[in-house]
Amino acid sequence: MAKKTVKDLELKDKKVLVRVDFNVPLKDGVITDDNRIVAALPTIEYIVEQGGKAILFSHLGRVKTEEDKEGKSLAPVAARLGELLGKEVTFVPETRGEVLETAIANMKDGDVLVFENTRFEDIDGKKESGNDAELGKYWASLGDVFVNDAFGTAHRAHASNVGIASNLETAAGFLMEKEIEFIGGAVDAPKRPFVAILGGAKVSDKIGVIENLIDKADKILIGGGMSYTFMTAQGKEVGLSLVEKDKVELAKELLEKAGDKLVLPVDFGVTKEFADIPATYVAEIPADQESLDIGPKTIELYTELLQGAKTVVWNGPMGVFEMSNYAKGTIGVCEAIANLEDATTIIGGGDSAAAAIQLGYADKFSHISTGGGASLEYLEGKKLPGVEAISEK
């Protein structure tokens, strides 16, 4: 990649600002999933080993009012990070000011400090999420170099990524580097055959991805709620299934443009009520029922079409996988991708990443993206502000 990485920086004796993605789920002050903290460890450990002072910061949730701050402090995250690193991590409950500046000045080489949720700066106007120039400059003044390892926010221009980067030499952390390498590589120069599998509820969420991949992928396999909008465009009966009526004409255009590249399900798990009860599998959806999953013949077809693929990108579940009776399609596709040999397999964040992790297949994929929205925009071929702001080699 043409961007600087953390390995291109001289880190010894340096104050290293690190934008991480510690936007983790918290319940009653307890972290319920620490995957994002774990994902940042290689970059943090490398900085510590090289004798840098690691100054970490992240957003956590949305913060617009004083009340929103409740339960959004990074204190529990700093505590968990300390456990994972096996060393003391200093937490500063401030986003600016003398207390923070003194704590940074007192750091020794190899020390780790976490400061408070960057979005606390959004209470008096959107200083963080609006990329306030003064705030970006102030944060940049706290360090000597900047490492951006938060791909999850790369599709947004915030003070804590683009703002700092416009004032300081900036490099990608290992996680960011991996995201650029895998997702960027899949979009720009995939090994062929290249198969994309797109699911999830809405066509509208994936229009840009489909349009971009029609010219790049060899096959696009469709599942989940979005398939019923395409089927409606073909004049097929979808019963009570989810349809975006205002996107039917667009679906028609995409079908015409894609030709036989775009593949739709051939059977369905249907039900008369939206509940976790056993599905009935049919080739045609009855008018008084709705489909909540793809069926076994579709799993078979998609498994067949995946054979021999050298690059696979998967974004979005095949059905309502949160209900065990309608998780079979997502599990089937997940297994088919996981069992491919000699293929680069990428999950583009979001629900499909959650499904793969939940089903125990995380280690079988080449890469699981940490950024749902960012990976979608990358797959659309968009330039991400957080990536663009990283210094060139």
DADACOR-V413509 format. One record per helix or strand of 2 or more residues. SS is the DSSP state (h for helix, s for strand). FROM is the first residue (numbers start at 1). TO is the last residue. If there is no record, write none. Layout:
ss = (SS | SS)
from = (FROM | FROM)
to = (TO | TO)
This chain:
ss = (h | s | s | s | h | s | h | h | s | h | s | h | h | s | h | h | s | h | s | h | s | h | h | s | s | s | s | h | s | h | h | s | h | h | s | h | h)
from = (6 | 15 | 26 | 30 | 35 | 53 | 67 | 75 | 89 | 98 | 112 | 118 | 133 | 145 | 151 | 159 | 170 | 174 | 194 | 207 | 219 | 226 | 245 | 262 | 268 | 280 | 290 | 296 | 311 | 324 | 328 | 344 | 350 | 362 | 367 | 372 | 385)
to = (8 | 19 | 27 | 31 | 49 | 57 | 69 | 85 | 92 | 105 | 115 | 122 | 141 | 148 | 153 | 165 | 172 | 189 | 198 | 214 | 222 | 233 | 261 | 263 | 271 | 282 | 294 | 306 | 315 | 326 | 338 | 347 | 358 | 364 | 368 | 379 | 388)
